[in-house]
Amino acid sequence: MKKNLIKQQGVALVVSLLLLLAITLLAVSNMKRTTVQEQMTGNLHDRQLALQQAEAALLVAERLLAAAPLPAGPTALINNAGIYDIPDPALPARWAPGQLVTWIGAPAMNSGTANPASYIIEYMDDWAFPPGCDRGTTRVAGCLEPTFRITARVPATPGRAEVTLQTVWRR
């Protein structure tokens, strides 16, 4: 009888050690999963802040164009720093990495939590709106208006999100 009892006590020890090992492995895998989820949440938060910075830069550029003095309007701003004439389709896009353009710094939002945004404005010529309004015998008021492309960006730095947004603006 005593021999059987000793065998059972040894088995109980092995079983309890195996259960402890399984619980430890489960806890370690849960900690890794939690760490990855925390990093994903932090990256999403950082991207949202960068997106807000870029959207604010678009609004600043739109207000600059809207406040341009008449009669020349926004076209009077062309050739100022960061405001360019019609892009050449044979050349790389001005906002592409490595292009020598002057980006206009936008006021910082969320200071310290996201990189500051900057923008450029490109004159895209006078566009007909609604389409075809310039082909009729009588032209609709406001048919051909100066149109601009605004590109806003929040550049990437190590560990931070990069965001580039564009919009087309016309008076």
N, C-alpha and C positions, 0 to 999 in steps of 0.2 A: 504494500500500500504506500509506503514511504517513497519508493522509487517512482511511482506514478505521479505523486504530488510534486516531486522535484522537476520532472519533465514538464509538467503543466506550468510551473512558475517560470521556467526558461522560455516557453512559448509566449507567455503573456508579455514578457519583456521585449521579445522580438516584434510582436504585433504592435505594442505601444510605440516602439521606435519607428516602425514603418508608418504608423498613423501620424506621428510627430513630423516625420519627413514629408509626408503628403501635405499636411497643413502648412508647413514652412514653404514648400514650393508654391502652393496656392497663394499664400500671402505675398511672396516675392513677385509672382506674375501680376497680381493685382496692383502692387506698388508701381511696377513698370508701366502698366496700362494707365494708371492714374497720372503718372509723370508725362506720358505722351499726350494724354488728353489735356493736361494743363498747358503744355507747350502749344498745342493746336489752338486752344482758347486764347492764349496770349498773342499768337500770330494773327488770328482773326481780329482781335481787338486793335492790334497795331495797323492792320490793313484798313479797318474802318476809320481810324484816325487819319491815316494818309488820304483816304478817299474824301473825307470831310475837308482836309486842307486843299486838295485839288479842286473840289467843287467851289470852295470859297474863292480860289484864284480865278476860276471861270467867271464868277459873279463880279469880281473886281474889274476884270477886263471888259465885261459887258457894260458895266457902269461907265468906264472910261470912254468907250465908244459912244454910248448914249449921250454923254455930256459934251461931246465934241462940238465946237462952235460952228454954227451955220454961217454962210451959205455952203461952204465946202463940206461941212459935216465931218464924219469920221475919216474921209479920204485925206483930209488935211493932216492927219496924224502920221501918214505913211512916211517912212524913212526916219522916224524918231527911233531911239534905241528900243529894240524889241518889237517894233511894228514894221512889217515888211510888205513890199509890193507883191504882185502876182507871182506865185512860185513857178519855176521852170520845171516842166514835167520830165525833162531829160536828166535833171540833177536829183540826187537823193533828197528825201524829205528833210526839211529844216530841223524837225524835232528828232530825227534819227541820231543815235549815239555817234559821237565824233564830229558832228557838224559844228562849224564855228558860227554860232548865233548868240545874240545877247538876250538872255532870259531876264524878264522883269520880275523882281521879287514881290511876292504878294504878302500882305500883312499876315503875321503868324496867328493861327488859332491853336488851341491845345498846346501852348508853348511848352517845350521840354518833353512832350510825350510823342511828338511826331516830327519828322523832318519838315522844314519850311517848303512851301510850294512856290513855283515860279511859272510864268506863262509867256507865250509869244502870240502875236496877232499877225495874220496874213490876209492881205486884201485879195479877194478871189474874183474881182471884176463885178460888173453889174449883172445880176441874175434876174431873169424874168419870172415873176410869180403873180398869178398862177401861170403854170407852164403854157407857152403859146400866146400869152397876152401881148407880146411884142410883134406878132405876125398879123394881127387884125388891122382893119382900116382905121379904127379909132382905138387909141391906146387907153387902157384902164389907168386911173390915177395910182401911182406907186408901183407900176408894173416893173420897171427897171430900177432897182435900188442897189446901192453898193452892198456887197456881201463879204463877210469876213469869216475866217476860220480861226478859232481860238484854241490853242493847245496849252493845257496846264499839266504840270508834272510835279511829282514829289519824287526826287531821285532816291535810289536805294543806297543805303550804307549797310555795312555788315550787321546782320541781325534785324534789319528793318525792311518793311514792305516798300515796293516801288509801284507808283500809280501814275498812269498817263490818261488824261481825258481830253476829248475834243468836242467842240460844239460849233455850229454854224450860226452866225448872228447877222441879222439885217434889221435896219430901222423899221 
